[in-house]
Amino acid sequence: MDAKRYKNKGVRRNKKPLKNIIYKVEVIQLKDPTDYERYEQYKFKDEGYLVLSYQYQNDSAMLSHGFITVEYLRELIGEKQYSKFCQGKREFIIQRRIDNKNI
């Protein structure tokens, strides 16, 4: 028994599959006009300011990330999903398993 335990020492195991992440992006308007300069980096075109929330698939709690820049959003969801975001889609599912293996 000890020989088997020694052989497997240090071997990484991922027995549980990773859950997918669901990102929800909201475009909001600021209420206070004095904050426009401070939040300029989070502005998306002329529509408003980007706020990101996320949750793990099959969990009920939506966690808030806060304001997000356009460049970081593009990096986070990818170019293909970003083009869909520009067309009006606001909820994205990011897979964390490919071919039954955790990534």
N, C-alpha and C positions, 0 to 999 in steps of 0.2 A: 504494500500500500504506500509506503514512504517513497519508493522508487518512482511510482507513478506521479505522486505529488511533486517530487523534485523535477521531473521532466516537464511538467506543466507550469512550473514556477515562472512568472513573468509573462505568460501568454495572455494577451488581452482578449476579453470575452465581451461580446455584445449580445446577450441572450434576449434582450427586450428590444423590439423595433422602436425606432424614434418616431414620435408623433409629428405630423405635418404642422406647419405654422400657417395661421390665417392672418394676413395683414389687412387692416381696414384703414383706408386713407380718407380723411375728410377735408374738404376745402371750406374754410370758415372766413367770416368777415370780422375784423376787429371793431370793438365798440368805441374805444378811446382813440381819437385821432392823433394824440400826442405819441402813441406807440408805433406809428408808421415807420419811422426811421430805424428804430431798434429791431423791428421784425422784417426788415426789407429782404434779408437773405432767405427767408422762408416763403417768399411770395411766388405764386404760380400764375404766370401770365397776368391777366387783369381780373381773374376770377376770385382770388382770395389767397389765404395762407394755408399751408399744408400741416395737418396734424395726423400723427400715426398712432394707431392702436393695434394690438395683436393679441392672439390667443392660440393655445395649442388645440389641435383638433380633438373633439369630443370633451373638451373642458367648457365649463359654463362661464368662467371668469374672463372678462375682457380687460387686458392690462393696457395702460396708457404709456406710450413712449414720449409723447410731447410733440413739439414743433420739429419739422424735418425739412432739410434743404432739398431742392430738386435734384441735385447731383447725387446725394446720398440715396434718395428714393430710386433713382435710375440704377444705381449700383446694387441696391437691395433686391429689387424685383426683376431686373434684367431688361434688356432693350425691347424684347418682344412684348412683355407685359407692360412696359412703360408706354408703348404706342397705344395699347388698349386703354391705359389710364387717361391718355390725352383725348381719347374718343368718348370717355365718360364712365368707364368701369372703375369701381372704387374698392372692390374686395378681391384679394388675391390669395391663392393657396400655394405655398412653397413646399414641395416635396423634399423629404429628408431621407428617402430610401429609393435606390435605383437597383433594379434586378434583385430584389430581396436582400439588399445589403445596405447598411447604414452608410451615409456619406458624411 
